[in-house]
Amino acid sequence: MPANVPPHTCYHTIKEHRTPFGVVTIGPDWVSVSAEEHELYDWAHRPGACWPCSMLADMQTIDAGFDTNGLVDLVPSDVDLPSDELSAWTSDAIGLVLPEDHPCWFVTVGQFRG
């Protein structure tokens, strides 16, 4: 890559980022986030942004994958998780590391920010 091109504008490689709320993996036109029990609990019990009846806080693990159209994969797939809570968690975690010019920015983060 030429020296004058910022590294965040090239998505030919897959990059993994550990955040306080899970591991975010960024691909060329997709992004995923995975979290374990302690990360989900910490996200749901943050001061000033608490989810008192969080279903995520009681889960052992979760993985969510997105492309430019939105959610394409959720593991476990048989969980009855409120969409607002899932969107809030994924947006919070992914928003910490996904560049705004990434093709998945709007569907994962941008539409949830005012």
C-alpha positions in Angstrom: 0.0 0.0 0.0 1.4 3.5 -0.8 2.6 5.4 2.2 0.2 8.3 1.6 -3.0 6.1 2.0 -4.3 5.8 5.5 -4.3 2.2 6.7 -8.0 2.3 7.6 -9.0 2.9 4.0 -7.8 -0.5 2.9 -9.7 -3.6 3.9 -7.9 -6.4 2.0 -6.8 -8.0 5.3 -8.8 -9.2 8.2 -8.1 -7.4 11.5 -9.1 -8.5 15.0 -9.6 -6.0 17.8 -10.2 -6.8 21.5 -12.6 -4.3 23.1 -14.1 -4.2 26.6 -17.3 -5.7 25.2 -15.9 -8.4 22.9 -13.7 -9.2 20.0 -14.5 -7.3 16.8 -13.2 -8.8 13.5 -13.2 -6.5 10.5 -13.1 -7.9 7.0 -13.3 -6.1 3.6 -17.1 -5.9 3.5 -18.1 -7.5 6.7 -17.7 -7.3 10.5 -18.3 -9.6 13.4 -18.3 -9.4 17.1 -18.0 -12.1 19.7 -18.2 -11.9 23.4 -17.9 -14.1 26.5 -19.9 -14.1 29.7 -17.8 -11.5 31.6 -17.7 -9.1 28.6 -21.5 -9.3 28.2 -22.1 -8.8 31.9 -19.7 -5.8 32.0 -21.5 -4.2 29.0 -24.9 -4.7 30.5 -23.9 -3.2 33.9 -22.0 -0.1 32.9 -22.6 2.9 35.0 -25.0 5.3 33.2 -25.8 2.8 30.5 -27.2 -0.2 32.4 -29.6 -2.8 31.0 -31.4 -4.0 34.3 -33.2 -6.9 32.7 -30.4 -7.8 30.2 -30.6 -11.2 28.6 -27.1 -10.8 27.2 -25.7 -10.5 30.7 -26.8 -14.1 31.4 -25.4 -15.6 28.2 -22.1 -17.5 28.1 -21.1 -16.5 24.6 -22.5 -14.8 21.5 -21.3 -14.2 18.0 -22.9 -11.8 15.5 -21.9 -11.3 11.9 -22.8 -8.4 9.6 -22.4 -7.5 6.0 -23.5 -4.3 4.2 -27.2 -5.3 4.5 -27.2 -6.0 8.2 -27.1 -9.0 10.5 -26.3 -12.2 8.6 -25.3 -14.6 11.4 -26.1 -15.0 15.1 -24.8 -17.8 17.3 -26.6 -19.1 19.2 -29.4 -18.7 16.7 -32.1 -20.1 18.9 -32.0 -17.5 21.6 -34.9 -15.1 22.0 -32.9 -12.0 22.4 -34.5 -8.5 22.2 -33.4 -6.8 19.0 -32.8 -3.5 20.7 -30.4 -5.0 23.2 -28.6 -6.9 20.5 -28.3 -3.7 18.4 -27.1 -1.7 21.4 -24.4 -4.2 22.3 -23.1 -4.7 18.7 -23.2 -1.0 18.0 -21.3 -0.2 21.2 -18.6 -2.9 20.7 -18.2 -2.4 16.9 -18.3 1.4 17.2 -15.2 1.4 19.3 -13.0 0.2 16.4 -14.8 0.2 13.0 -13.7 3.1 10.8 -16.6 5.3 9.6 -15.6 4.7 6.0 -16.0 0.9 6.3 -18.9 -0.4 4.1 -20.7 -1.8 7.2 -20.5 1.3 9.3 -24.0 2.5 8.8 -25.8 -0.8 9.4 -23.7 -1.7 12.5 -23.1 1.7 14.1 -24.2 4.8 12.2 -27.9 4.2 12.2 -27.9 4.0 16.0 -26.1 7.2 16.6 -27.9 10.5 16.6 
